[in-house]
């Protein structure tokens, strides 16, 4: 029975080699969603337009996190592992967003992801309307 004891350390370290890898893009979704949730806050003197814009970005951040979570669950991660991945990112992302460490992703990289969830910008009403009618000859 005890003849397997010398193999125990090898088995313990081998299991970490078989740990699941996150699906491609999932880490960035999770990181960027977390970063926006940490970084964005509504200033007390914000206008309604600013509050609305910040709310849209926070919604987008939550959708990025939800997309990452769904991808991890679809890849076979247990909910506990997903929750741990989200929790484990809070501290390092907080340090990176505050500038204490170099950030894994730039604000531009994260904004591109968030923009997938933002409504399209309204058309500029001051520009002349284009007509689909053929030009008069």
Secondary structure, 3 states (H helix, E strand, C coil): CHHHHHHHHHHHHHHHHCCCCCCCCHHHHHHHHHHHHHHCCCCCCCCHHHHHHHHHHHHHHHHHHHHHHHHHHHCCCCHHHHHHHHHHHHHHHHHHHHCCCCCCCCHHHHHHHHHCCCCCCCCCCCCCCCCCCCCCC
